[in-house]
Amino acid sequence: MKNDLFSIGPLTIHGYGLMIAIGVLAAYLVGEYRAKKNNLNPEPVFAITFLGLIGGLLGAKLLFFITDIKEILENPKVLLDLSYGFVVYGGILGGILTFYIYSRYKKLNFLQYFDILIPSVALAQGFGRIGCFLAGCCYGMESSCPLSITFHSSEFAPNGVPLIPTQLISSALNFIHFFLLIYLAKK
């Protein structure tokens, strides 16, 4: 809907980036809280979050390159633009792989920390999908349903066309997923 939220001098705050930052911060805080509550050392949670984010970015970019190889072969300059072109599933896999490698290196019980931290992935993803909505990416099909939304100045979604708000639906489902995982963890 509106990716550029506001500017302070030369610094522009983008909705997508802000939502990703809020998601990562919320995931970290919930993960640290849950580690303490479950008698696990909360100290590794920061490193796991940070390294998972780096691994996630690399995995998301790699999967984008794999899925968009035709365009890259036609225009290799696309590789130089690091600001766009991420696939979330690659990010999740890259983050988990990085987390696993870190756990092995630090001799942490991977599955114990994984159980504690995986709900945070759904939480972060919920915020990330709000960012997708603000940016206009990952949009849904054209629709005449009353819940459809219309973008007017999107760089990604077709402007002036009513679309299913898949980003908001996905966001809501991710938040429900987060709360369901927290609930199940108590059982």
Phi, psi and omega in degrees: 000305179211099184283320179275104185283310177195166179234145173235101185061230181279355183268122177251131177267116180265139181300318181297311180296320179296317179294322176297315180297316178297318180298315180295316179297315179297318179299316179297311183296317178294318179299316179295316178300313182293326177297313179300314183297331181259020176058036172254150177297118182282347184302317180292346185298322179296312180296319178298316179297312182296310181292324176297324177295315179296311178298324178294316178297317179295317179295320179294320179291317180299315180293327174298314179300318181294316183284339182245030186300325181299312179296322180295319178294325179285327182218083183299344178296342176302328180297335182281339180271098183274359185278345179221170176091069178230143176243120189301323182295323175295325178294317179296314179296318179296320178294317180293318179298316178297317178300317180297315180297316178298317180299318179295316181297318182269002180058042176268153175283101185305312185293324177296312179291324179299314178301321182287323190264339186297327174300330179295333177295316178296321179297310180299319180297324177301315177291322179299321179291330172297320176300320176300319179298314180297323180281334182089009178271171176054038184282163182266186181288159174298141184205151174253012181292152183299338180273359183294156179236156181234124176274147181242338181216046181270142174277345186246306183283152175293128182278144177078012182241125178293129184231152172291129182281068184301328180297317181287324176297313179298320179299312180300317179295324177293320178294320176298317178302314178304308183293326177295317178295320177296316179298313180295328179294334180283344184275000000 
